[in-house]
Amino acid sequence: MPWSPIARERPDWMTVRAPSQRSRFGELLEIVRDGNLHTVCEEARCPNIGECWGRGTATFQILGETCTRACRYCAVRSRKHGEDLDPLEPAKVAAAAQRMGLRHVVVTSVDRDDLDDRGAVHWAQTITALRRRCPETTVEVLVPDFLGAEEAALATVLEAGPHVFNHNIETCRRVQPIVRIKGDYDAALHLLRRAREVWAERWPQRPALLVKSGIVAGMGETDDEIVETMGDLRASGVDVVTIGQYLQPTPRHLELDRWVALDSFRRFRAEGERLGFGSVFAGPLVRSSYRAEEQQLAATGAIRAAAL
């Protein structure tokens, strides 16, 4: 199957430099390899891996490298059953984060519909290990939808005390059934809303939870639909939104619909500010965990200012 003409005609602004093995990138690569860890930076073929790893940040991927979903846009491999869980993985992730000297760590995972708790206990163990070993580090979690075990899984993950809760809605309501066969637009909004509600109900003494979501542009939606999705996210209590360009991983994946214009990303940022998001990161190379610490700090500052 050949690449689509659009995918072959990559604009100049989508060009990135290959990372140098003799830089901070190489150092982090060695730490990841030593711990036999997975990163979404590699699994999802993120274009920012050189920049982020060069800045000393990485996004750890737990629960293995096999996803039980088969979303049409995603580069992560999929099967009906994932690998056996590594009981030492939480400790390994925490040790790697400490070696890297991270001030803000992002953890994500594949979907594990084959596990009764959808991996929630393993998630909680990872957060706990990070908070114990790196007490000055803020922890951001980018979770799956925990389909079929949402409430119990949400409570388990939140009890461990992450600082930022992220679940990506990915695309607009109309396109969702096309690109995410098992995904559900309203279920994603509900999970984001419930994260804030459960946090406030169960742990009112804790600082407010920062809630975040991300959108991928270029999968068949329109600019207006992206703005509409941003409105739905904000109405569901989301503080931070990221919007980036879809990159077709292989000819077998969902065909790229368009290269989103730079003016469109500028419009998304302006609309996000109008809607009241604490932080809006929108651009061709933006990904959910791109400069995640800056996103968190910007949103926290905006929320504090609004409360004055």
PABA-906401 format. One record per residue: x, y, z of N, C-alpha, C in turn; residue number from 1. Coordinates in Angstrom, 3 decimals. Layout:
BEGIN
    neast   nnorth      nup   caeast  canorth     caup    ceast   cnorth      cup   i
        X        Y        Z        X        Y        Z        X        Y        Z NUM
...
//
This chain:
BEGIN
    neast   nnorth      nup   caeast  canorth     caup    ceast   cnorth      cup   i
    0.853   -1.195    0.000    0.000    0.000    0.000    0.891    1.249    0.000   1
    0.758    2.117   -0.998    1.618    3.312   -1.065    1.168    4.391   -0.092   2
    2.107    5.280    0.224    1.766    6.450    1.028    0.857    7.368    0.212   3
   -0.047    8.068    0.909   -0.911    9.017    0.227   -0.077   10.198   -0.256   4
   -0.513   10.880   -1.337    0.232   12.047   -1.822    0.406   13.116   -0.751   5
   -0.608   13.317    0.091   -0.514   14.331    1.141    0.582   13.975    2.125   6
    0.631   12.704    2.542    1.630   12.273    3.523    3.046   12.439    2.980   7
    3.213   12.273    1.669    4.556   12.401    1.075    5.001   13.859    0.987   8
    4.043   14.777    0.908    4.370   16.200    0.720    4.443   16.910    2.066   9
    5.377   16.481    2.915    5.499   17.058    4.257    6.014   18.491    4.161  10
    5.318   19.450    4.787    5.754   20.850    4.733    7.034   21.070    5.547  11
    7.685   22.196    5.298    8.963   22.497    5.942    8.849   22.500    7.463  12
    7.708   22.977    7.984    7.603   23.112    9.435    7.468   21.757   10.147  13
    7.326   20.657    9.391    7.250   19.338   10.000    8.596   18.615    9.970  14
    9.644   19.321    9.595   10.983   18.725    9.534   11.707   18.925   10.862  15
   12.276   17.842   11.401   13.035   17.921   12.649   14.399   17.278   12.451  16
   15.364   17.715   13.260   16.709   17.168   13.181   16.796   15.844   13.920  17
   17.578   14.917   13.382   17.793   13.640   14.047   18.620   13.868   15.312  18
   18.269   13.205   16.419   19.006   13.416   17.666   20.413   12.833   17.615  19
   21.328   13.439   18.359   22.713   12.971   18.431   22.868   11.988   19.583  20
   23.502   10.876   19.322   23.736    9.879   20.361   24.735   10.374   21.405  21
   25.495   11.412   21.097   26.517   11.900   22.022   26.034   13.091   22.840  22
   24.722   13.271   22.904   24.129   14.374   23.659   23.391   13.818   24.878  23
   22.604   14.665   25.516   21.757   14.228   26.635   20.800   13.143   26.168  24
   20.432   13.164   24.902   19.580   12.129   24.320   20.208   10.758   24.518  25
   21.497   10.646   24.200   22.189    9.374   24.346   22.257    8.916   25.789  26
   22.398    9.855   26.701   22.457    9.528   28.129   21.129    8.954   28.604  27
   20.021    9.605   28.209   18.709    9.105   28.605   18.396    7.767   27.954  28
   18.824    7.604   26.709   18.613    6.333   26.011   19.286    5.199   26.775  29
   20.478    5.453   27.280   21.208    4.438   28.043   20.468    4.094   29.338  30
   19.922    5.109   30.016   19.179    4.867   31.255   17.938    4.025   30.979  31
   17.221    4.335   29.909   16.018    3.584   29.544   16.375    2.144   29.209  32
   17.462    1.956   28.462   17.878    0.608   28.082   18.350   -0.181   29.307  33
   19.087    0.459   30.204   19.579   -0.215   31.407   18.424   -0.748   32.253  34
   17.342    0.017   32.303   16.193   -0.389   33.114   15.212   -1.274   32.378  35
   15.494   -1.579   31.108   14.588   -2.360   30.269   13.186   -1.756   30.291  36
   13.142   -0.422   30.136   11.890    0.320   30.200   11.397    0.669   28.800  37
   10.120    1.029   28.742    9.521    1.476   27.483    9.172    2.954   27.606  38
    9.287    3.685   26.515    8.843    5.076   26.479    7.899    5.249   25.294  39
    6.877    6.071   25.500    5.952    6.345   24.407    6.652    7.184   23.336  40
    7.728    7.859   23.739    8.512    8.648   22.793    8.979    7.774   21.626  41
    9.412    6.550   21.968    9.880    5.622   20.945    8.729    4.834   20.330  42
    7.841    4.307   21.203    6.763    3.446   20.717    5.853    4.175   19.738  43
    5.556    5.456   20.005    4.647    6.225   19.151    5.388    7.056   18.101  44
    6.714    6.872   18.024    7.540    7.560   17.015    7.366    9.077   17.088  45
    7.464    9.607   18.297    7.252   11.043   18.492    8.337   11.854   17.793  46
    7.963   12.901   17.047    8.955   13.717   16.340    9.801   14.577   17.266  47
    9.366   14.719   18.528   10.090   15.588   19.463   11.085   14.844   20.341  48
   11.339   13.584   20.055   12.166   12.792   20.954   13.552   13.396   21.142  49
   14.131   13.946   20.079   15.446   14.559   20.202   15.437   15.774   21.112  50
   14.435   16.649   20.926   14.344   17.850   21.751   14.051   17.516   23.209  51
   13.043   16.667   23.429   12.648   16.361   24.811   13.737   15.608   25.560  52
   14.295   14.595   24.939   15.346   13.846   25.618   16.601   14.702   25.772  53
   16.814   15.597   24.835   17.945   16.513   24.956   17.779   17.473   26.121  54
   16.518   17.747   26.511   16.229   18.609   27.656   16.151   17.806   28.957  55
   16.346   16.493   28.862   16.333   15.668   30.055   14.954   15.238   30.505  56
   13.995   15.126   29.565   12.648   14.671   29.906   12.253   13.503   29.007  57
   11.436   12.621   29.547   10.951   11.477   28.778    9.612   11.041   29.346  58
    8.818   10.355   28.539    7.523    9.857   28.985    7.579    8.342   29.055  59
    7.487    7.805   30.266    7.560    6.361   30.464    6.239    5.708   30.084  60
    6.339    4.535   29.470    5.152    3.757   29.114    5.162    2.468   29.922  61
    4.144    2.279   30.757    4.070    1.094   31.596    3.048    0.099   31.042  62
    2.954   -1.062   31.692    2.020   -2.128   31.328    2.397   -2.829   30.030  63
    3.673   -2.728   29.648    4.139   -3.430   28.463    4.148   -2.571   27.218  64
    4.421   -3.201   26.086    4.493   -2.476   24.818    3.446   -2.945   23.818  65
    2.489   -3.770   24.284    1.431   -4.272   23.413    0.084   -3.757   23.898  66
   -0.650   -3.083   23.039   -1.951   -2.512   23.365   -3.063   -3.466   22.935  67
   -4.137   -3.525   23.723   -5.259   -4.387   23.360   -6.290   -3.669   22.493  68
   -5.981   -2.457   22.081   -6.810   -1.736   21.117   -6.070   -1.709   19.772  69
   -6.746   -1.270   18.760   -6.123   -1.141   17.444   -6.609    0.157   16.811  70
   -6.339    1.277   17.484   -6.745    2.576   16.949   -6.024    2.809   15.622  71
   -6.731    3.323   14.643   -6.236    3.364   13.274   -5.086    4.347   13.063  72
   -4.893    5.269   13.999   -3.849    6.286   13.839   -2.594    5.985   14.644  73
   -2.630    4.973   15.506   -1.583    4.771   16.506   -0.510    3.789   16.035  74
    0.756    4.117   16.333    1.887    3.295   15.900    2.200    2.154   16.868  75
    1.628    2.183   18.078    1.910    1.139   19.066    1.285   -0.173   18.608  76
    2.043   -1.273   18.727    1.543   -2.565   18.245    0.378   -3.045   19.107  77
   -0.505   -3.847   18.512   -1.705   -4.273   19.222   -1.959   -5.768   19.048  78
   -2.488   -6.373   20.112   -2.932   -7.766   20.118   -4.056   -7.891   21.138  79
   -4.703   -9.076   21.176   -5.794   -9.273   22.121   -5.295   -9.351   23.559  80
   -4.067   -9.816   23.749   -3.514   -9.952   25.089   -2.125   -9.312   25.131  81
   -1.856   -8.584   26.210   -0.549   -7.973   26.386    0.401   -8.886   27.129  82
    1.597   -8.366   27.415    2.599   -9.141   28.120    2.246   -9.276   29.600  83
    2.875  -10.254   30.261    2.751  -10.362   31.717    3.335   -9.099   32.341  84
    2.685   -8.613   33.402    3.177   -7.407   34.061    4.482   -7.694   34.794  85
    5.382   -6.720   34.750    6.639   -6.807   35.480    6.426   -6.182   36.856  86
    6.433   -6.984   37.937    6.176   -6.416   39.269    7.230   -5.416   39.713  87
    8.399   -5.444   39.073    9.473   -4.517   39.424    9.422   -3.226   38.603  88
    8.504   -3.148   37.638    8.459   -1.982   36.757    8.245   -0.669   37.507  89
    7.332   -0.584   38.469    7.177    0.688   39.202    8.481    1.172   39.821  90
    9.222    0.263   40.455   10.491    0.638   41.075   11.525    1.034   40.019  91
   11.507    0.354   38.880   12.454    0.674   37.805   12.186    2.069   37.233  92
   10.906    2.391   37.050   10.558    3.711   36.531   11.011    4.796   37.510  93
   10.754    4.584   38.791   11.156    5.564   39.803   12.670    5.730   39.849  94
   13.394    4.620   39.740   14.859    4.689   39.759   15.386    5.442   38.547  95
   14.774    5.203   37.385   15.202    5.901   36.171   14.915    7.392   36.269  96
   13.735    7.752   36.797   13.389    9.163   36.956   14.369    9.860   37.883  97
   14.794    9.153   38.933   15.768    9.728   39.857   17.119    9.923   39.165  98
   17.564    8.930   38.404   18.844    9.044   37.685   18.823   10.188   36.677  99
   17.676   10.400   36.060   17.541   11.468   35.072   17.458   12.846   35.731 100
   17.158   12.863   37.023   17.022   14.140   37.713   15.789   14.908   37.276 101
   14.692   14.209   37.025   13.487   14.851   36.498   12.757   15.651   37.574 102
   12.338   16.843   37.222   11.495   17.652   38.104   10.022   17.373   37.853 103
    9.717   16.915   36.658    8.341   16.594   36.266    8.409   15.333   35.419 104
    7.711   14.290   35.840    7.757   13.023   35.120    6.377   12.687   34.581 105
    6.326   12.204   33.356    5.070   11.803   32.716    5.075   10.285   32.546 106
    3.972    9.662   32.935    3.802    8.216   32.775    2.529    7.967   31.981 107
    2.630    7.094   30.983    1.452    6.702   30.226    1.436    5.184   30.131 108
    0.469    4.637   29.424    0.423    3.186   29.272   -0.367    2.824   28.028 109
   -0.205    1.578   27.636   -1.079    1.006   26.615   -2.422    0.676   27.274 110
   -3.442    0.411   26.466   -4.710   -0.098   26.997   -4.532   -1.573   27.323 111
   -5.062   -1.988   28.471   -4.985   -3.393   28.872   -6.374   -3.913   29.216 112
   -7.199   -4.074   28.174   -8.543   -4.602   28.364   -8.530   -6.057   28.819 113
   -7.366   -6.708   28.730   -7.250   -8.112   29.130   -7.033   -8.278   30.632 114
   -6.846   -7.192   31.364   -6.659   -7.246   32.810   -7.951   -6.846   33.518 115
   -8.279   -7.556   34.595   -9.544   -7.296   35.297   -9.664   -5.845   35.753 116
   -8.561   -5.293   36.273   -8.595   -3.904   36.768   -8.087   -2.914   35.735 117
   -7.852   -3.402   34.519   -7.337   -2.598   33.392   -5.956   -1.994   33.698 118
   -5.272   -2.593   34.683   -3.924   -2.128   35.026   -3.882   -1.055   36.092 119
   -5.010   -0.766   36.728   -5.083    0.354   37.670   -4.158    0.188   38.873 120
   -4.072   -1.017   39.432   -3.206   -1.232   40.596   -1.749   -1.001   40.225 121
   -1.350   -1.454   39.053    0.024   -1.242   38.588    0.289    0.251   38.400 122
   -0.703    0.954   37.906   -0.611    2.410   37.783   -0.360    3.046   39.146 123
   -1.158    2.658   40.135   -1.029    3.233   41.469    0.334    2.915   42.075 124
    0.813    1.702   41.865    2.122    1.317   42.393    3.233    2.168   41.775 125
    3.095    2.495   40.501    4.100    3.321   39.825    4.099    4.743   40.373 126
    2.919    5.316   40.546    2.817    6.673   41.103    3.406    6.707   42.511 127
    3.056    5.712   43.323    3.554    5.647   44.697    5.075    5.541   44.729 128
    5.632    4.690   43.865    7.092    4.527   43.814    7.778    5.833   43.419 129
    7.215    6.549   42.475    7.787    7.825   42.048    7.734    8.853   43.175 130
    6.622    8.927   43.857    6.470    9.936   44.908    7.383    9.638   46.101 131
    7.631    8.367   46.358    8.532    8.008   47.454    9.992    8.272   47.103 132
   10.376    7.885   45.898   11.785    7.997   45.516   12.150    9.402   45.059 133
   11.195   10.115   44.481   11.456   11.461   43.954   10.429   12.430   44.555 134
   10.514   12.716   45.856    9.463   13.500   46.529    9.316   14.922   46.019 135
   10.328   15.479   45.377   10.249   16.846   44.860    9.757   16.891   43.420 136
    9.517   15.730   42.837    9.121   15.640   41.429    7.596   15.604   41.303 137
    7.055   16.384   40.377    5.622   16.312   40.106    5.356   15.166   39.131 138
    4.244   14.491   39.345    3.916   13.294   38.570    2.671   13.547   37.725 139
    2.812   13.366   36.428    1.695   13.496   35.493    1.353   12.129   34.929 140
    0.076   11.777   34.949   -0.345   10.489   34.403   -1.222   10.713   33.178 141
   -0.904   10.006   32.111   -1.691   10.021   30.877   -2.328    8.646   30.759 142
   -3.567    8.527   31.212   -4.190    7.218   31.391   -5.071    6.834   30.204 143
   -5.298    5.506   30.036   -6.299    5.045   29.070   -7.694    5.236   29.648 144
   -8.710    4.729   28.963  -10.083    4.991   29.434  -10.585    3.971   30.448 145
   -9.800    2.924   30.737  -10.178    1.894   31.719  -11.556    1.313   31.407 146
  -11.846    1.109   30.139  -13.159    0.677   29.670  -13.690   -0.514   30.466 147
  -14.879   -0.342   31.051  -15.526   -1.405   31.804  -15.186   -1.423   33.282 148
  -14.199   -0.629   33.700  -13.808   -0.590   35.120  -13.481    0.837   35.521 149
  -14.167    1.801   34.895  -13.790    3.204   35.012  -13.768    3.726   36.449 150
  -14.842    3.570   37.186  -14.940    4.178   38.514  -13.922    3.594   39.486 151
  -13.813    2.282   39.519  -12.871    1.640   40.438  -11.435    1.978   40.059 152
  -11.132    1.940   38.770   -9.776    2.240   38.318   -9.415    3.688   38.603 153
  -10.342    4.585   38.365  -10.110    6.002   38.608   -9.778    6.250   40.078 154
  -10.551    5.657   40.982  -10.313    5.830   42.412   -8.954    5.279   42.816 155
   -8.579    4.132   42.238   -7.287    3.510   42.564   -6.132    4.383   42.132 156
   -6.196    4.905   40.918   -5.118    5.742   40.388   -5.022    7.059   41.149 157
   -6.147    7.700   41.383   -6.137    9.004   42.046   -5.711    8.912   43.503 158
   -6.028    7.814   44.165   -5.644    7.662   45.569   -4.132    7.739   45.741 159
   -3.378    7.300   44.714   -1.913    7.343   44.781   -1.367    8.767   44.706 160
   -2.196    9.721   44.292   -1.822   11.130   44.373   -1.006   11.716   43.235 161
   -1.393   11.517   41.971   -0.695   12.222   40.886   -0.984   13.715   40.964 162
   -0.107   14.521   40.391   -0.315   15.969   40.399   -1.134   16.431   39.184 163
   -0.985   15.718   38.071   -1.698   16.056   36.835   -2.359   14.789   36.306 164
   -3.647   14.894   35.955   -4.397   13.768   35.398   -4.726   14.087   33.945 165
   -4.285   13.215   33.043   -4.469   13.455   31.610   -5.131   12.242   30.966 166
   -6.149   12.509   30.163   -6.726   11.488   29.288   -7.035   12.175   27.967 167
   -6.473   11.682   26.897   -6.621   12.343   25.596   -7.937   11.971   24.930 168
   -8.687   12.990   24.535   -9.922   12.742   23.795   -9.613   12.427   22.331 169
   -8.465   12.871   21.849   -7.883   12.563   20.539   -8.519   13.289   19.359 170
   -9.848   13.219   19.216  -10.469   13.841   18.042  -11.902   14.250   18.360 171
  -12.583   14.809   17.361  -13.931   15.333   17.572  -14.965   14.199   17.628 172
  -16.175   14.547   18.006  -17.236   13.547   18.169  -17.509   12.784   16.866 173
  -17.597   13.485   15.734  -17.960   12.839   14.466  -16.905   11.837   14.011 174
  -15.646   12.151   14.209  -14.557   11.318   13.695  -14.191   10.182   14.657 175
  -14.525   10.332   15.937  -14.133    9.353   16.952  -14.424    7.897   16.563 176
  -15.636    7.553   16.104  -15.910    6.144   15.779  -15.075    5.616   14.622 177
  -14.569    6.504   13.782  -13.785    6.091   12.619  -12.353    5.749   13.019 178
  -11.765    6.542   13.886  -10.338    6.372   14.206  -10.106    5.573   15.478 179
  -11.101    5.542   16.387  -10.972    4.795   17.644  -12.162    3.852   17.753 180
  -11.984    2.643   17.270  -13.098    1.699   17.171  -13.739    1.444   18.528 181
  -12.933    1.332   19.591  -13.463    1.085   20.934  -13.572    2.369   21.753 182
  -13.138    3.465   21.203  -13.184    4.714   21.937  -14.581    5.303   21.956 183
  -14.840    6.162   22.912  -16.154    6.786   23.033  -15.971    8.232   23.479 184
  -16.466    9.147   22.696  -16.293   10.581   22.949  -16.881   10.992   24.294 185
  -18.117   10.624   24.539  -18.769   11.017   25.784  -18.148   10.325   26.996 186
  -17.681    9.081   26.803  -17.019    8.374   27.903  -15.713    9.065   28.281 187
  -15.012    9.590   27.281  -13.765   10.314   27.558  -14.046   11.587   28.350 188
  -15.065   12.329   27.951  -15.442   13.536   28.689  -15.870   13.193   30.117 189
  -16.595   12.091   30.259  -17.054   11.668   31.590  -15.876   11.320   32.490 190
  -14.890   10.616   31.954  -13.716   10.241   32.743  -12.982   11.482   33.233 191
  -12.815   12.465   32.362  -12.143   13.705   32.742  -12.935   14.453   33.819 192
  -14.240   14.521   33.648  -15.090   15.205   34.627  -15.065   14.487   35.969 193
  -15.154   13.149   35.932  -15.179   12.362   37.160  -13.847   12.427   37.898 194
  -12.739   12.574   37.178  -11.441   12.674   37.844  -11.441   13.854   38.809 195
  -11.917   14.996   38.350  -11.969   16.173   39.217  -12.982   15.980   40.350 196
  -14.129   15.383   40.045  -15.164   15.192   41.059  -14.717   14.218   42.137 197
  -14.146   13.084   41.735  -13.697   12.078   42.700  -12.602   12.652   43.594 198
  -11.683   13.386   42.978  -10.590   14.012   43.740  -11.159   14.949   44.819 199
  -12.088   15.799   44.442  -12.659   16.772   45.389  -13.502   16.093   46.457 200
  -14.213   15.027   46.078  -15.071   14.330   47.032  -14.271   13.557   48.070 201
  -13.227   12.878   47.635  -12.505   11.959   48.528  -11.332   12.612   49.253 202
  -10.711   13.574   48.614   -9.511   14.160   49.210   -9.590   15.693   49.148 203
  -10.563   16.283   49.815  -10.742   17.742   49.745   -9.576   18.521   50.345 204
   -8.752   17.864   51.168   -7.619   18.550   51.789   -6.427   18.679   50.843 205
   -6.437   17.917   49.766   -5.316   17.980   48.814   -5.424   19.225   47.943 206
   -4.276   19.689   47.393   -4.340   20.749   46.378   -5.175   20.292   45.186 207
   -5.787   21.230   44.486   -6.655   20.880   43.354   -5.899   20.070   42.307 208
   -6.591   19.099   41.723   -6.018   18.270   40.670   -6.025   19.033   39.350 209
   -4.910   19.014   38.633   -4.842   19.632   37.315   -5.275   18.587   36.285 210
   -6.275   18.904   35.470   -6.840   17.958   34.504   -6.490   18.411   33.085 211
   -6.131   17.465   32.263   -5.541   17.775   30.951   -6.066   16.810   29.889 212
   -6.080   17.262   28.626   -6.464   16.389   27.519   -5.785   16.868   26.238 213
   -5.796   16.016   25.221   -5.126   16.352   23.969   -5.942   15.991   22.743 214
   -5.706   16.742   21.676   -6.401   16.553   20.398   -5.361   16.384   19.297 215
   -5.633   15.466   18.374   -4.775   15.256   17.207   -5.510   15.787   15.983 216
   -4.894   16.720   15.268   -5.533   17.340   14.100   -5.036   16.701   12.806 217
   -5.908   16.632   11.823   -5.530   16.086   10.520   -6.041   14.681   10.281 218
   -7.079   14.267   11.047   -7.616   12.913   10.900   -9.032   12.923   10.318 219
   -9.410   14.024    9.685  -10.715   14.082    9.030  -11.655   15.106    9.601 220
  -11.226   15.788   10.671  -12.062   16.802   11.315  -11.866   18.164   10.650 221
  -12.674   19.133   11.015  -12.501   20.510   10.553  -11.974   21.356   11.708 222
  -11.491   22.544   11.392  -11.041   23.462   12.441  -12.176   23.779   13.407 223
  -13.376   23.993   12.862  -14.517   24.317   13.720  -14.827   23.171   14.676 224
  -14.665   21.937   14.224  -14.927   20.788   15.094  -13.882   20.696   16.204 225
  -12.647   21.094   15.915  -11.628   21.120   16.961  -11.999   22.152   18.026 226
  -12.436   23.320   17.584  -12.852   24.356   18.532  -14.053   23.874   19.353 227
  -14.977   23.179   18.710  -16.131   22.631   19.420  -15.681   21.606   20.478 228
  -14.721   20.771   20.117  -14.188   19.780   21.057  -13.505   20.468   22.229 229
  -12.774   21.554   21.959  -12.149   22.324   23.035  -13.204   22.845   24.008 230
  -14.339   23.287   23.462  -15.422   23.764   24.310  -15.978   22.658   25.195 231
  -16.114   21.450   24.636  -16.598   20.313   25.416  -15.614   19.952   26.528 232
  -14.329   20.015   26.226  -13.310   19.716   27.234  -13.348   20.734   28.371 233
  -13.450   21.994   28.003  -13.473   23.033   29.035  -14.717   22.895   29.907 234
  -15.845   22.562   29.295  -17.080   22.378   30.058  -16.996   21.172   30.983 235
  -16.076   20.260   30.689  -15.879   19.070   31.519  -14.800   19.279   32.574 236
  -14.316   20.521   32.721  -13.374   20.843   33.772  -11.916   20.667   33.426 237
  -11.606   20.569   32.141  -10.209   20.402   31.724   -9.477   21.742   31.813 238
   -8.264   21.726   32.394   -7.466   22.936   32.586   -6.457   23.176   31.469 239
   -5.918   22.084   30.914   -4.833   22.164   29.933   -5.228   21.371   28.697 240
   -5.018   21.946   27.512   -5.288   21.225   26.277   -4.079   21.339   25.354 241
   -3.760   20.229   24.687   -2.686   20.214   23.686   -3.288   19.820   22.343 242
   -2.804   20.453   21.281   -3.306   20.170   19.924   -2.115   20.075   18.985 243
   -1.971   18.945   18.316   -0.850   18.740   17.417   -1.277   18.092   16.111 244
   -0.336   17.978   15.195   -0.582   17.445   13.858   -0.449   15.920   13.842 245
   -1.408   15.252   13.229   -1.329   13.803   13.028   -0.245   13.486   12.012 246
    0.568   12.481   12.332    1.570   11.959   11.413    1.246   10.498   11.136 247
    0.958   10.160    9.912    0.597    8.793    9.552    1.811    7.883    9.753 248
    1.741    6.916   10.694    2.925    6.106   11.000    3.402    5.229    9.853 249
    2.459    4.573    9.159    2.799    3.685    8.047    1.672    3.766    7.018 250
    1.882    3.244    5.812    0.802    3.241    4.825   -0.422    2.450    5.264 251
   -0.279    1.565    6.255   -1.407    0.749    6.720   -2.315    1.512    7.683 252
   -1.821    2.596    8.233   -2.599    3.343    9.226   -3.562    4.332    8.563 253
   -4.380    4.953    9.394   -5.344    5.941    8.911   -4.667    6.952    7.998 254
   -5.262    7.184    6.838   -4.655    8.108    5.879   -4.725    9.548    6.383 255
   -3.612   10.237    6.243   -3.556   11.647    6.628   -4.559   12.446    5.802 256
   -5.372   13.236    6.485   -6.408   14.006    5.805   -5.885   15.347    5.297 257
   -5.008   16.000    6.097   -4.518   17.322    5.720   -3.341   17.702    6.607 258
   -2.524   18.618    6.095   -1.533   19.296    6.926   -2.206   20.553    7.454 259
   -2.378   20.640    8.736   -3.104   21.753    9.338   -2.253   23.021    9.261 260
   -2.849   24.101    8.780   -2.121   25.356    8.572   -1.680   25.963    9.901 261
   -0.562   26.675    9.865   -0.060   27.327   11.072   -1.062   28.346   11.608 262
   -1.784   29.009   10.710   -2.811   29.963   11.152   -3.906   29.265   11.960 263
   -4.185   28.014   11.629   -5.198   27.266   12.368   -4.748   27.015   13.801 264
   -3.472   26.661   13.957   -2.959   26.436   15.309   -2.973   27.731   16.113 265
   -2.711   28.843   15.455   -2.792   30.135   16.154   -4.238   30.406   16.585 266
   -5.180   30.039   15.729   -6.593   30.214   16.081   -6.949   29.341   17.281 267
   -6.458   28.099   17.311   -6.766   27.200   18.431   -6.245   27.780   19.747 268
   -5.044   28.352   19.713   -4.498   28.952   20.932   -5.389   30.110   21.404 269
   -5.794   30.959   20.455   -6.637   32.102   20.811   -7.998   31.654   21.347 270
   -8.586   30.646   20.702   -9.882   30.136   21.153   -9.755   29.498   22.533 271
   -8.652   28.805   22.766   -8.440   28.180   24.066   -8.332   29.202   25.180 272
   -7.650   30.293   24.903   -7.541   31.365   25.892   -8.905   31.996   26.148 273
   -9.691   32.145   25.087  -11.034   32.713   25.239  -11.923   31.793   26.082 274
  -11.760   30.483   25.906  -12.574   29.518   26.638  -12.165   29.409   28.109 275
  -10.961   29.887   28.428  -10.545   29.899   29.824   -9.610   28.797   30.249 276
   -8.978   28.092   29.307   -7.981   27.093   29.675   -6.808   27.772   30.378 277
   -6.240   27.095   31.370   -5.070   27.642   32.039   -3.842   27.599   31.156 278
   -3.804   26.642   30.227   -2.680   26.505   29.313   -3.162   25.867   28.025 279
   -2.727   26.410   26.888   -3.046   25.857   25.573   -1.738   25.728   24.798 280
   -1.348   24.499   24.473   -0.173   24.266   23.642   -0.675   23.728   22.312 281
   -0.558   24.529   21.250   -1.061   24.137   19.934    0.001   24.416   18.888 282
    0.345   23.422   18.109    1.343   23.578   17.058    1.561   22.252   16.357 283
    2.149   22.264   15.166    2.309   21.032   14.384    3.021   19.911   15.135 284
    4.062   20.240   15.890    4.860   19.220   16.562    4.463   18.992   18.017 285
    3.411   19.652   18.472    2.976   19.488   19.858    2.385   18.093   20.057 286
    2.791   17.471   21.153    2.226   16.203   21.585    1.785   16.351   23.037 287
    1.028   15.391   23.527    0.421   15.525   24.841    1.429   15.810   25.941 288
    2.591   15.187   25.882    3.581   15.385   26.942    4.713   16.327   26.520 289
    4.547   17.015   25.396    5.566   17.949   24.925    5.693   19.118   25.908 290
    6.908   19.305   26.438    7.170   20.359   27.430    6.110   20.332   28.533 291
    5.862   19.130   29.037    4.777   18.941   30.002    4.958   19.769   31.259 292
    6.204   19.935   31.710    6.416   20.737   32.913    6.019   22.186   32.672 293
    6.333   22.722   31.483    5.947   24.095   31.162    4.428   24.227   31.121 294
    3.752   23.212   30.561    2.291   23.230   30.520    1.716   23.286   31.933 295
    2.268   22.453   32.815    1.775   22.387   34.182    2.004   23.698   34.921 296
    3.189   24.267   34.772    3.498   25.511   35.453    2.651   26.670   34.918 297
    2.468   26.700   33.592    1.666   27.777   32.988    0.225   27.692   33.469 298
   -0.340   26.470   33.493   -1.731   26.311   33.909   -1.901   26.640   35.381 299
   -0.969   26.186   36.213   -1.063   26.457   37.646   -1.020   27.943   37.914 300
   -0.129   28.646   37.217   -0.027   30.088   37.379   -1.276   30.809   36.947 301
   -1.863   30.377   35.837   -3.087   31.013   35.324   -4.266   30.773   36.273 302
   -4.347   29.569   36.827   -5.448   29.242   37.721   -5.341   30.053   39.019 303
   -4.119   30.189   39.533   -3.915   30.994   40.747   -4.263   32.449   40.503 304
   -3.858   32.972   39.332   -4.147   34.364   39.014   -5.657   34.599   38.910 305
   -6.375   33.633   38.335   -7.820   33.781   38.171   -8.537   33.755   39.518 306
   -7.916   33.083   40.499   -8.554   32.968   41.813   -8.361   34.218   42.665 307
   -7.430   35.093   42.271   -7.151   36.299   43.056   -8.243   37.360   42.878 308
//
